[in-house]
Amino acid sequence: MTIKATAAGSPYIKALTLGGKTGTVKQATSGNTYTFTKVDLTKTQTIGFSLAVPMNGQTMTMQEAATLQFKTNTLKATSKTTKKAVALSTKRVKAAAKKVSGTTTKGAKVTVKHNQTTLGRTTTKKTAYTVKLKKAVKKSWKLKVTATKAGYKPVTKTVTVK
């Protein structure tokens, strides 16, 4: 995403951030252009400014922020590569089970969590996987099973223990 500052405003803007990412600046007499990469645009996005303003013979540096509102249905992705999602399926998990199994993309890393606790993980050699858990699961627990692989979009599925 790019943001162009006017020629009048450019001398005062020292840095811009969007979604926590600092933009790279391309200076021009008509106004500086700030380019942001790998920013996840949402309906509301915070933009931060570092401004240097002359005041009473001194230069004052100020940090400011604003919230931008986007119409996300009109935004278009400019990414040239779209990643394929990792395949992930999980078999039914019963109470007191010490493993979770299913299928995923070959070579994917599968992690099983309950709340923030990692119960187990494995890297698959085939499409079938089995994750040995550190402790037995209990009825009604919601397990988050995540499959990740370089070059693919990660996938998370929630499984309720029966």
Buried (B, 14 or more C-beta within 10 A) or exposed (E): BEBEBEEEEBEBBBBBBBBEBEBEBEEEEEBBBBEBEEBEBEEEBEBBBBBEEEEEEEEEEEEEEEEBEEEEEEEEEEEEEEEEEBBBBBEEBEEEBEBBBBBBBEBBBBBBBBEEEEBBBBEBEEBEBEBEBEEEBEEEBEBBBBBBBEEBEBBEEEBEBE
